[in-house]
């Protein structure tokens, strides 16, 4: 008997072609351009570029503030997801929608708004200024901005897991005399931890390359609050594309490494759930 030449999925060839074309145009070609521009420099020149004192200081600021902001997001994101899933209260849907506001709001608008609020004369900044804490134009301000743009990643990663969590395990643990803290630590936390780590990784990767919402509140003081994306922009303004690409390649490598570990965690969790 002759086998039918029909595919199980109609239009697979066309859809795969469109997918590969879009991925190439949006992801592969832009990333490949970084390698092409960086290849114009010798290995010694690349090393000299990325180890300049000012560049290293910007790496420190970007990685440190991104890490701290992502840790804060991991904790606060779990709390927000818990409240949205486990409790009913007025305007719950409004709060749920506001979680994604950082995705919809232009980053420059977010940066200006946060700077106005946290400056010494701002609504929030003047309260902290009375106790000698300055937020805007410091690393604290950068962290605040990164928390704002990173929180949705954790909430949206943890929320579906909490919604699908079977409450019978919690009830069983409670009937055996386990405290609420013990139930959360032994029953709930192991289930949401992979999702929390995924949200942390996505937020960390986003925070590393964030520019628009940070550049206004950072103050851009060399060696103090100057972020790596601003260094890249400075190199581009001087038409030094090779140096800008070399610095950007470091951030890109860090982001890929983070995403690799995130996917590793997801794959491991899928294997455990599949057993």
URJOLIN-V122355 format. One record per pair of residues at least 4 apart in sequence whose C-alpha atoms are under 6 Angstrom apart, sorted by the first residue. I is the first residue (numbers start at 1). J is the second residue. If there is no record, write none. Layout:
[[I;J] [I;J]]
//
This chain:
[[12;16] [20;24] [22;26] [23;27] [24;28] [24;29] [25;29] [28;32] [34;245] [35;39] [37;242] [38;242] [38;245] [38;246] [41;45] [41;46] [47;51] [50;247] [51;56] [57;223] [58;226] [58;227] [58;228] [59;63] [59;228] [60;64] [61;65] [62;66] [62;208] [62;227] [63;67] [65;69] [65;143] [66;204] [66;207] [66;208] [69;143] [69;146] [69;147] [70;200] [70;203] [70;204] [73;77] [73;151] [74;200] [77;151] [77;154] [77;155] [78;82] [81;155] [81;159] [82;86] [83;87] [99;152] [100;152] [101;105] [102;149] [107;212] [107;213] [108;212] [108;213] [110;213] [111;213] [111;214] [111;216] [115;119] [115;136] [115;217] [116;122] [117;122] [117;123] [117;124] [118;122] [118;124] [118;125] [118;135] [118;136] [119;125] [119;136] [120;125] [120;126] [120;129] [121;126] [122;126] [125;129] [128;133] [129;133] [129;134] [135;140] [135;141] [136;141] [136;217] [137;217] [137;218] [137;219] [138;218] [139;225] [141;217] [142;214] [142;218] [145;214] [146;150] [146;207] [147;151] [150;203] [152;156] [153;199] [153;203] [154;199] [155;159] [157;195] [157;199] [158;195] [158;196] [168;172] [173;178] [174;178] [178;182] [182;186] [183;187] [184;188] [184;189] [185;189] [189;193] [198;262] [200;204] [201;258] [203;207] [205;255] [211;215] [211;229] [214;218] [218;225] [220;225] [220;226] [221;225] [221;226] [222;226] [232;244] [235;240] [235;244] [236;240] [236;241] [241;245] [245;249] [249;253]]
//
